[in-house]
Amino acid sequence: MEQLEITYHTYGELKGATNVIWVCHALTANSDVSDWWNGLFGEGDYFRKDENFVICANVLGSCYGTTGPLSSDESNNPYLLNFPPITPRDMALAHNLLRLHLGIEQV
């Protein structure tokens, strides 16, 4: 796998390393926390988007836009059953690459 695509949503503004909230999800592969955690993330909610930089990324292998079995391989064909096995460590490493890409020093 030569390219990695990660679909993610961010809310708010990054202010140094002091206001980052990284949301990891296990119940859904959708990175839009507004779709499934109303009341927790938003204006007037527990984690306010105007005070925090909230990020949620889809996991590796997701069907919501992050590289997975339906992604194209080097021959421009979908991986399907040829998608390489992935582990939770691979998923965490992919999120760490996103963290570095976004210039987030600390979560």
Buried (B, 14 or more C-beta within 10 A) or exposed (E): EEEBEBBBBBBBEBEEEEEBBBBEBEEBBBBBBBEBBEEEBBEEEEBBBEEBBBBBBBBBBBEEBBBBBEBEBEEEEBBEEEBEEBEEEBBEBBBEEBBEEBEBEEE
